[in-house]
């Protein structure tokens, strides 16, 4: 919820909002006050027709000090209202620090709600009154006024809510404690596992170095023997005789001279065997061999990874769905070790249904019926973990169908299906609401984002980021831009304006929407320069659903109101940033080979 959504329903009969905040946070860009309501700042009592604005949080420099907030409550008079915003998360809200002061100054809390900002997490509206006021329901509407019934409702709800919240708080504390213990145990296990892998790697290195030295020594001995044989008189005499036998006419006449020359040479050497110098050189101590291994590259390409790299055992359908957002390499029993080493994946993933199936290269793995496949998969898991990669078992089938897989040393185990790719749905049969639900919660991209968060790989959901191009001219345009951007069910990641410094867009920044000038950085761009147009809160969500369903480069509408169809031309509403940067005019996109997908221009939210 935005701050203006919490404030405006309580501005009836209010003519001025009194800013009583003491921190460095300016709240006036968040208010968007209607005409006739002015924002003032004074130290006088606040009564009928006025609403006091307070702020309280963990950072006194930003939110203000607690003492200043309590002192401001002393200025409340009957008929006055107040809005206090909290910088604490809802689960850690220290309302008990303000409760006694609110009661002492006859202030009744009417409505409380969560806020969607990075430094303001919740807010509450209260009123100073001499009699009990009816509370508001979950939607902010006042309940029927009845003093005794209202008191009974509040008393009953207080007891029941306190009972439920106590059990929830206790469960939350237990879960936090268990999470901390699990994290410590996991960190200890990882450190121990790292030490074991390091020790194993050092042992392997020593063994390989020893084997290399023995191979080099053996090679030296063999080379010395070859040199000795090549330089021996017997071999040279044999070569002369063989040459003479092959060519008697030319070589037989020179054979006596060659033999006499060999005898003279042997006599001149004093009977020293030929090849002795070679043998001496070969047996002389050699310089210490370098134990390090060197790899020579013919070519090298270095680039940042912008997609999740997955290597493992997957079904055909899962590999196809994952390939749209990740680099997928499927291992086979005979090439698994080489593929894990060469692809250097972010995660080594094994899908249980691919092992429990009755067909495929890894069929019956983990069932005990294929021990050779079990052994090879165990070797691949050990190899991946030895390389520092995360080994994940995705149990999309019952664990009992392949119980042997649970015995392997996985880093993480995920339970549930692998999601649904949007292109496998039928917009007519499933409906627009089904597409939205799958897009937000059950799509393959969402499942991959969960996997990426566990392994530290690139987040596939970054491909859903949208940049909005806007050109607000006055405060009215700014208010419409902020309302439309923050009202979207799929919020834009950034808003591009020509001069952000001169506009009151702090609320967008507080809601984690980047505001800047210059070229957009998000993969998708939406043109909102016309701020007079009404845009439903489902606009960006439906556009991204259509894009992910079709894989198009631009999504928009046509004069014929085509819906979920590829078209040769359209009015673009969502465009791929690379296509926009290419400089090609929209009427030439189709001829250049870009895919254009049409959806209806406007639909009620």
N, C-alpha and C positions, 0 to 999 in steps of 0.2 A: 504494500500500500504506500502511496505517496503521502507526504505531509499535508498537502492541500486537500486530499480526499478525507483525511481525518478531521481537518479544521473546518472546512466550509459548511458541513451540515449543522455546525453549532454557531454560525455567525448571524443567525436571525436576531434582530433587535440590537446587534452590535455595530457601533459606529467607529470604534477605534480599537486597534490592537496595540497594547503596551509592551514594548520590548524590555524585559527585565533580566535578560541574560547577561552574565558577567564574563564569559569566556571569549576566546578569539573567533569563535564560529559565528558567521553571519547567516541568520535564518531567513532574512527577507527575500532572497532569490527563490526560496522553497514555497513561499506562501501564496503568491499569485492572487492577492486580495481583490475582491470584486469592487466595482465603482461604488463610492460612498463609504468605504471602510479605509481609514488611513492608518499608517503605522507610525506610532509615536514612541518617545522615550522620556519618562519622567519618574520622579521618586515619590509621587503622591499616592494616596490610597486609590484602589481600583474598585469601582462599584458598578452599578447598573449601566448597561450600554458599553461596557469595556471588557476586553479579554486580555489577560496577562499571559505573556509568552515566557516560559522558563526552560532551562536546559540543565541537565545533571548527568554526569558521566564519570568514567574512571580517569580521564585526563583533565585536571583542573584548568590547565592553560587553554585547552580547546573547548571544553564543555562548561567550565565554570566551577567554582568551589561549592561544596555542600553548604557551608555557612551562608553564602550569598543566596542560595536557593531557599533556605529556611527563613532568612530575613525577609525575602520578597513575599513569602506567604503571609507575613504579619500585616501586609498592606491590603489584604483581601477584605472586602466589605460585602454585606448581603446584596445579592443581585449580580455581583461580578463573576466572571468566568475565567478559566485559565486553561492553558495547554502546556504540559510539561513533556519534553522529549528526552529520552534516555540514550546514553551512549553505551549502556551495558547490554549484552545479549539477553534475550528474553528469559533464558534459563537461569541467569545470574542476576536478575533484577533485584537490587536491594531496596525494595519498596518499604521494608520495615523501618528504614531510616527516616522516611518522610511520613509514615502513617500517623504517628502521634501528632506531628505538626499539622497535618491536614485535619485531623479530628479536632484539635485544639482551636483551630480557626474556622470551624464550621464549614469545611470544604468536603463535598461529596464527589467521588469519582463516578462519572457517568459512563465513560466508554474508554476502552484501551484496545490498542491494535499494534501489530508489527509494522515496521517501516523497512523499506527495501533499499537502505543506504549503507555505505561502508562504515560510517562512523556514527550513525543514528539508527538504532535497531528497534525502538518501540516508542510509543507515545500514549498519553492519557489526557482526557478532557475532564475537568472538574468544575464545580460551581460552588460558590459560597451561598449558603441558604440557611434560613431559620427553621425550615421544616423539611422533612424527608421527601426527596424528589424521586419520581419513578426512574428506575434504571433503563438502560438501552439493551436491545437484544444483540445477537451476533452481527447483524447487518447495520447497526447504528441507529435503529429506529426506536423511539421511546415506547415503553410498555404502558398499558392503561394505568392511570393514576389512582391509587387507593392506598392510603397511608398504612393501615394495618397489614393489608395483603403484601404491600411492597416490603415492609419490614420482615414479614414472615419469609418471603421469597429470598431476601438477602441473607437472613439468618440461616435458612435451610441450605442455600447454595454455598454459603461460607463453610458450614460444617462438612458438607459432602465434598466440595472442591478441595478443602484442606485434607480430608481423608485420602482422596484420590492422588493429590499432589504429593503427599507424604510417601505413599507407596512408589510413585513414579520417581521421586527424588532418591529414595533408597535404591531403587533398581538402577537409576542412572549412576549413582555412586558405585554400586557393585560393578556395573559394566565398565565404568572408567577405570576402576581398580584392576579388573580382569584384563582390560585392554593394555594398561601399563605393564602388568606382569607378563602378558603375552608378548608385548613389544620387547621387554627386557630379555625374555627367554629366546625370542627370535634373534635378537641382536647377538646374544651370547652364542646361540647355535651357529649363526652366520660367521662370527669371529672364529669359533672352533672349526667350523667347516673350512673357512678360508685358510686357517693355519694348517689343517690337514691337507688341503689341496696344494698349498705352497710346499709343504714337506714332501708330498708325493711328486710334485713337479721337480723339486731339487733332486730327489732320488732318481727320477727318470733322466734328468740331465746328467747326473754322475754316471749312470749306467750307459747312456749314449756316448758320453765323452770317453769312457773306458773302451767301449766297443770301437769307437773311431780310432783311438790310439792303437789298439791291437790290429785293426785293419791296416793302418798306415805302416806299422812295423812289419806285418806280413807282406805288404806290397813292397817294402824296401828289400826284404830278403829275396823275394821273387825277382825283382829287378836286378839284384846282384847276381843271382844265379843265371839269369838270361845273359847278362853282360859277360859272365865268365864263360858260358858256353859259346857265345858269339866270338870271343877272342881266343878260344882254345885252338891249338895246332891241329888237333884231330878233326875238328869241324872244318877248318880251312882246307886240310888235305882232302877231306871228303867232298867239299864243294868243288875242288879242282878236278877230282876224278869224275864226279858227276857231269861237270861241264865238258870234259873230254869225251865221255861216253855219248853225250847228246850230240856233239858235233865233232866226229872223229877227224874229218878232213882238216878243219881249221884249228881245233884246240889240241888234238893229239900231238902234233909236232912241238907245241909249246909246253906240254905237260912236264917233260924233264926239267926244263928251265924253271918253271914255277915251283916244283918240288925242291930243287936245289936252293932257290931263293928262300923258301920257308926254312930249310935246314940251316942256312947261313944266319937268318934272323934269330932263330932259336939259339944258335951258338953264341951270337953276339950278346944276347940277353943273359948269358951265363947260366943257361938252364932254368932261368926263372919262369915259372908257368905264365903263359899269356893270360891276361885278364886279372892278374894279381893286384894291379893298381886300381882297377875298377872295384875289386872286392874290398880293398882297403878303404877306398872312398865310400863304399856302401856301408861298411861296418863302422865308420867313424861316427862319433856322436853328432846328431843333428840338433839344430836349434829347437827349443821347446815349442811344440805345436800349439796353435791357438785353439782353445776349447770351445770358442763361440761358433755358433752356426750363422752363416751369412746367406742372404737371399737376394738374388739378382733379379731386378724387375726390367722387363722390356718396355713397359708403358705403365703409367700411373695416373689415375684420375681421382682427385679429392674433392668432395662436395658434401655439404651438410645433409644429414638425413632429415627429410621432411615427411616420411611415411614410415609407419610401423613395419618392421621386417619380421616375418613369422616363418619359421621352419618347423616342420613336424608332420604328424600323422593326421590327416584330415579326410573327410568324405568329399566326393566330387562336388556336391552342392555347397558345402561350407567353403571349400576352397574357391569356388566361383564367386560366392557372395563376399568373402573377405578380400578377394583380389581387387574389388572396386575401391578400397580404401587402404590397402596394405600390400606390401611385397610378399607374396606367398610362395614358398618352396616346399613341395611335398617330398618327403624322403621315402625311399624304398629300402628293403632289407639289405640289398647288396651295395648301395651307394650312400647310406646314411651318414657314416663317419666322415666321408669326404665332403658331403654337402653341408654338414654342420660346421665343419672347419672353414670351408670356402665362403659360405654366405654370411657368417658372423652375425647371426640373428639377434634381435632384441629379446626374443622369447622362443623357447623350444616347446611347442604346443602339441599335446596328444589329445585327440578327441575320442572319447570312450566309444561312441557309436561306430567309429571307423575301425576299432579293434574287435568289437563284439559282433560285427556283421559277418555274414556267411559268404561274402565274396570280397575281393580286393586283396592287395598284396599283404596287408597286415591282418587278415581275417583270423579270428580265434586267438589273437594275442591276449594274454591275461586270463584265458579260460583254463589253462593247464593242458590243453590239447595240442599246443604248438610250442614246446619248450625251446626250440631253436629261435623262434621269433621273440619269445620272452627274454631270452638271453641277449639278443641283439638290441632290443628296445632298452633293456637295462644298461647296456654299454653306451647307447646314445644319450640316455639321461645323465649318466655319469660323465660323459664327455662334455655335454653342454654345461653342466654345473662346474666342471673343471675349468672351462673357458670363461667362467664368471657370468654365464647367461642364466636366465630364469627358466626353470623347468615347470611347466604348468599342465595339470591334468584337467580337462574340461569334461565334467561328468554330465553329459546331456542324455544319458540313459541310466537306468538303475545300476548302482555299483555292483550288485550281485551278478549282472550279466558278464562282467569281466573282473572278478575279485582280485586277481593277481596284480592288476594295475595299482591298487591301493597300497601295495607293499613297497612300491618303488619310492625313492627319496625325492618327492616333489617339493618344490619351493612353495607352490600355491595350488590349491584345488578350487575350481569354480564349479558351482552347481547350477543347472538350468540350461535352457536351450541357447542356441547361438544367435537368436534373433531372426527377424524377418526382413529381407531386402524389400524396399518399397516397390521395385519393379515387378515383384511377384504378386502384388495385389491388383485388384480390379477396381478402379474408382467408381464404376457404376454399381457393381455388386456390393462392394464393401462400404461405399459411402465416404464422404469427406471427413466425417468425424473419426472413422476407423483409420484413415490415413494419418490424421493428426495424432491419434493415440499411439500408433506404431512409430511415427516419426519421433515423438518425444520420449517414449519409454521402451519400446520393444524392437527398435530397428537394429540391424546388424552393426551399424555405425556406433550406436550407443553401447552395444556389447563390446565392441573393439575399444571404445574409450575406457571402459572399465578395465580391460586387459592392459591397455597402455598405462593407466594409472598405477597398476600393480608392478609393472616392469620398468617404469621410467622412460618409456618410448614416446615418440611424437603422438599428440592427441588427435585422433581423427575428427573430433568435433570442431577443431579449429577451421575445418573446411566449411562450417556453417556460419562463420562470422560475416556480418554485413556492414558495409559502410553506407551511411546516408548522406547524400549531397544536399545541403540546404543553404538558403540565402535569406535569413530573417532580416527585416528592415526596421522593425520597431518592437516595442514591448509586447504588443499583441501577437506578432509573428513568433516571438521567442516563447511566449506562453503556449501557443498552439504546437510549436515544434517539440517542446518538452513534454506536453501532454500526449502527443501522438507517439513519440519515441518511447516513453516510459509506459505507455498504455499497451504496447504491442505484447502479445503473448510470447513472441520470440523477439526479444529486444535486440536492437542493432548494437554492434560492438563499438562503433565509432561514428561520430557526426563531424562532417567536414564543412566548415564555414570559412568565409574569407578573412574575417577579423574576429577571432574568438575573444580577444582581450576586451573588446568594447561591448560585449554582450553578457547578460546575466544568465550564464549557462552552468552555474555551480551545481545545480541540482542534478544535471546529467553526469557530471564528474563524480558526484557523491554516490550515484547509482551505478558506478563502475562502467560508464559509457565514456570512452575517450573523446575529447573535443579538441580539434586542432585544425590548422590550415594546411594546405599542400595536398599532395596526391594521397589517395586512400591506400591503406595497407591490407585491408580485409580482402578475402578472395572474391566477394560479391559486392556489387554497388547498386544502390537504389537511388533514383533521382527524386528528391522531395523539394525541389526549388519552388514549386507552387504550393505554398502553405495554406492557400484558401481551399484546397481540395480536402474533402472528408475521406479519411482513411480508416477502415474498420480495424479493430484490434487483432484480427486474424490475418491481416494482409501479408506480412512478411512470413508468417508461419505457412500459409497456403502457397506462397510463391516458392519457398524452399521445399515444401512437400512435392510440388510439381517438378521442380528441378531434380530432386533426388530420385523421383519416380522415372523421369525421362532421360536424365543425363544430359540435358540441353545446355547450350551456352548462353541462352537468353530466354527469359520467361516474360510474357506480357499478355495483352489482350488484343483482339481484332474487332473491327466494326461489326462483323457478323456474329460476335459473341461466341466464337469457338471455345470449346472447353475440353481440355486434356487431349489435344491433337497437335501434331507437328504441322506447321504452316510455313509458307515461303516469306511472309512479312508480318510484322506485328508492331504494336506500340510497346516498347520495352519498359518493364517495371523492375526487373532484376536482371543484371548483366554481369557476366564474368569479367573480373577486373582486367585480365590479360586481353580480352576482346576489346574492352574499352580503351586500353592503352595502345592497341594496334592502330588506332586512328581511322579504321574503316567505317564509313558512314553506315547507319542502320539499314538503308535500303540495299546495301551490297553484302550484308552478312550471309544471306542464304547462298548467293552466288559464290562466295568465298569458301563454302563448305561448312559453315557453322550451323548448328542445329537450333531451331527456333520452336518453342513450345508455347501454346496458347492456353490460357485459363480465362475464366470470366473476369471482367475487370473489377467489379464490386459485388460483394455479397454482404448481407447483414451479419453482424457478429453474433 
